Amino acid sequence: MSFSQVMRHDFPEEVPRPGRLAALRERIRHIEQPASHGVLPFGVAAIDRVLPDGGLALGAVHEILGIDGDEEDGAAACGFIAGLLARLRMGPVLWCVKRPDLYGPGLLAHGLDPARLVIVTAPRDEDILWAIEEGLRAPGLVAVIGEIGRLPLVAGRRLQLAAERSGITAFLLRRWRNSEEAARERERPSAAVTRWRIAALPAREVDDLRLRQLIGQPRWRVELLRCRGGVPAQWVVESGDVEVADATGHVRLSPELADRPAAPVDRKEGRLAAEPLQRRTG
Amino acid sequence: MTASGGRRLIAALNPAAAKAGLAPGMPLPDALSFVPGLVTAPADPAADRAALTRLAEWCGRYSPWTAPDETDGIKIEITGSAHLWGGEAALVADISRRLLRQQIAHRIAVASTLGTAWALARHAADAGAPALPTPQDERAALAPLPVEALRLDPDTVQGLRRVGLRHIGELYPMPRDALARRFGANGLENSVAYRLDQAFGDLPEPLSPLGETPSRRVRLSFAEPIADPADLARAIERLVEDLAARLAREGMGARRLALGFHRVDGRVEHIRLGTARPTRDPRHLAKLFTAKLATVDPGLGVEDMILAVFAAEKLEPEQTEFSPHPPAAGVTILPSPLAGEGRGGGIASLLDRLGNRFGLDAISHIEPRQSHIPERASIYVPVNGKKDAASTPSPPPGALRKNRLCRGPQKAAPPPPCGGGGDPGLDPGEPEGAGAAARSALRRIPSDSSCVSSGSRAPSTMLRMVPLPRSAGEEPSRRVKDGSPDKPPRPVRLFRPPEPIEAQWVLPDDPPFRFTWRRRQHRVRHADGPERIAEEWWIEDSAADPRASGDRVRDYYRVEDEEGRRFWLYRAGLPGDPPPRWFVHGLFA
């Protein structure tokens, strides 16, 4: 199909110019990207609805960020990734770290069997990048996680190409040594398909006076900061045993989803009905 | 020039000086009176030795068995490798030519014993005229040489000279036992009879080679020295193919290899590698070597490359994932993604590439261990094949039994037997690797072998000092969520060592209401705890972490700050004096 045909058939004159441009870009994206490796649905309608094709793109690079003090450690991001990996198909996962502070029992609690992990410890960002890229070229892996600070745009692009070629999904857990590095790197563009930010939220207040002092179920604010072919959005996600009222706008990532193949999307639709807290237009 | 007892003596000299009448051992003033304008330099035995070792290594191109001999010689075992060079004479000519190019004066002798070769090289051979007697002529060749050629100490030589025995040939007719009686006082090494027997091959004298001897070697020589990385890479491919073919014939795979680059100037550069699993995939090996090619300085050129295997293991031929050729259509081979303990077929080559760059120790698996101490309950085990029990203290018999029972990574730990008595329904069978680990741990337990007898259910000697928050009978979802049903939640990040914090609290038993960690203040909004974790008293204080050692008791709290971040804090020591110290040990997601 030639370019002029695209113009004539798919874009009537009344479409305003910016919209036409965006649609054109989308079209080009589809042409440029013939190999799609499918998606991983969250199993939560509110989130999947926002993501193009109804889930997290496989064979692509996704960035996960922490927030504030957690930018150094990425603890919430780590739990988020563990939950995602648990829902990917079984198989070995390469996790590239600068210091080995992953804790098996904690990962298991998020549904990720630590026995699946191959952990490579490397001192510098360049080494981590190299290891990620090697991992993305290795058949047999399901996913590669890189805890990385500095990510040059070109390097990110290389990773994205490698992921597209092999179908292995990469999660870049951005972890910065200090606030200066975080401030420098945070706003840099990257070649990743999506960028997420995971923040721990205070647990909801419990009415029961006896439980008030105790820690409730953990809650995250999950922000989709950038998404190729989608719009930014954010949700409050609560994992745990407590039923969440629909009206508060919470979604619940049920622990039963852990470590089993992705379930059909429309499970228990009623309870999961939730709108994103707010939507910004991209 | 060497200093001895305050005098300066000549240690070594060049031919011109020798012609002028100087000799080693001559004091410098005497020498200066012979040759007034004598140029001298201090002797450096260490540098000489290093240079000799380097030269011996270079001689590795002729045979794997080479070694420096005393301070001025190199011995090479050429049995079995001379034919590769077209015979002994051709081999000697090659050595000679190459040494001359490096401007190294030399004398070469070839003989069937080390003793004869030593004598001939030092006393019969000349520059450009190597001594190459046939085996039958060796006796005759030795006869006119002075007795020093037998590697005797000066005292023995003096003794022989005193009785008029100057040449080796004069010793031949002497009765052996008389010689041994008369000249054997200075130890076996200096016994004339012993040395004679060695020279004639009546006594064996093995050559202990320089360094480790490889089990397999392939060599590639170039008519013209090469230095271009692309050429070197091609050469690597050829070498690796040769080696792979040989390994395939033998049904072996290489674990440890070294590739030597013999440079024109006599230096040898090496690339050494280890693999996570035995391999003989030529493409894979070539990749590993070429990845490190940048570390090799070819200098003016490389004339030989020698690929040596130092460790090899059996590699079954059906492991086709290493094969360069994909299986034929219709033949399905199911690769086990994480065969064994996770060093699976499909990712083995990845592990090698990573290990090649970072070292195999940098690649690890998380393995659960049966321990209450959090940092011991989940440890990093390097993939390099050795199951080290050294880093993990061996648990007591009771705990060991448990270890064998609940090692499956996904399996939740069964509820611990409180006060002895096992639960007969719990044996899930033991995975192979776990068995090996458990057995290796078993050997370290000196007494109480009741748990060793297979199948016997030894009474548990482990005391449970931690209150059990929950018991068995949980629904599966809970198990998945908490990982282990009898444990409160565990963090996703664990700091090793724990990081100290400044904490403020009200009552001695309370969690802190405020703490400062990494120069940031956190106000505690909620807290769970305490969960008391006591030192495993049966383990000697192995001091995995010096700061935490001595904490016999830790009270863990799960706290949430205003932002909602969750920390795993603990108070070291019992409340009271000395004032307790607080640490943050981990972070929850």
Interface residues (C-beta under 8 A of the other chain):
Chain A: D68 G69 D70 E72 D73 A75 A76 A77 C78 G79 F80 A82 M90 G91 P92 L94 P100 D101 L102 Y103 G104 P105 G106 L107 L108 A109 H110 G111 D113 P114 A115 R116 L117 V118 I119 V120 T121 A122 D127 W130 A131 E134 G135 A138 P139 G140 L141 A199 A200 L201 P202 A203 Q213 L214 I215 G216 P218 R219 W220 P255 E256 A258 D259
Chain B: P335 P337 L338 G342 G344 G345 G346 I347 S349 L350 L351 R353 L354 R357 F358 A362 I363 S364 H365 I366 E367 P368 P374 A377 S378 Y380 V383 P409 Q410 S477 V480 K481 D482 G483 S484 K487 P489 R490 P491 V492 R493 L494 F495 R496 R518 R520 R525 H526 A527 D528 R558 V559 E560 E562 E563 G564 R565 R566 G586 L587 F588 A589
